[in-house]
């Protein structure tokens, strides 16, 4: 074969190889983003100023397209077998499943208060188990006026380990939400856990296999974390998620915890990559919005649910709906 022809053949082969690699890369990227979401759009009424009992919350969830709803352990413990059966039938009719319940134990205060809450936890966890609730969550206060970081860490590990054991005995996973804004964790004498890495330390110290994270796009943003940080987690590590945006006009370290926005309200937080990673890891739990927004809290129930649902559907559309 003449040299010039051989050169052309080789150039075509190289080009074909490059095209194949590019095509494969594009296909892989498309497949990653085209993966079907497994998480649910969750209604947690108190987080958006909605005042509704358990039955009303289920009806509101169905009306506005939410797919899960926060369980109220206090309500569930009041039900007998007939009441639970009726509630289960209602949820099936309204096509709503359970999201994550709040931990019904005050572990941040004095020992007597903690012990009092812990004493009742088996009863409440049992009621949740009978109703089919699988997820329980709480948040970690990122400072303490008296306890040093180490002393506070030990207290959290000891107290929450006891809670986690009870929940595990009733088939429930437990998630903890770190709180990221510097304006909060630096506001008292002793700062405490406010990042994903520190929460991993606490999870390891608790040492039980039913404990993990509550992720929040707001705290992820204010902790200066990235999509790669999220990729260190698996579906089994994540119990619940919150989706919030940040007000415009403030730097990250100036953000104030109780002044947030609904998803995509400003675009300051990278919702697409946050949600994309949750799709990638196969996260299959609830995602709720928790903006602590005064304007939203002042709305009537229907108006608040409608506004929240619209914002969350718009965010979910970034990863395929």
C-alpha angles and dihedrals in degrees: 000000000000114000095243092052091048089052091052092049091050092047090052091048092051091047091050090050092050090047090051092051092047091047092050092047091050091048091050091049091047092049090051093053094038093057112123116252117242099188123098131233100243133205114213101171100198091056092062100034096261113149107203138133121236096273094045090048091054091050092048091048091055093044094056101035102260113152101203137025134206114258119234106217091194090058094042093053089057094059126098123207092277093049092050091049091052091048092049090050091050092051091049091049092049092044093234128137132194122278121189126312122218117252104260093211126091102220099161098073135057125326096254091054090049093048091050092054094043091053091061096041096090090057093048094042089050091053091050091048092053089050092050100252112157104171133061126177145184142171131244119232104231098215144032129204094214114015120077118231093262095046091047091047092053092048092050093048093049097045098040092046088062091049093046092052092054092046091048090052086060097046097258131138119216126216130193125204118212115212113226115187114114090212087067107036091046094047098088136047096264122037119210141189111333106147139065092246093055091047089054087056091053092047090052092048092050086054103197126123097229097064127094146125142318101206121205123187088215095055091040088055097044091047088058091240129154142213088265089061089055090050090063087071132077131208088262090059095057121073101169141352138213124205119205139148129220128245116255123248099042131098116235094259091049095057116119118219100228094046107077138135137229116267114293092003091128106002093230092125118061098240094167096060093039091055094037091060091048088055091047094054092045096243107189104181137093126298114199134174119240108174099151084216117171094210092051093045090055092058125097116258096261094046093048092048092048093050093047094046092050092051094047094047089052090052093046089052087066088072100034103290 
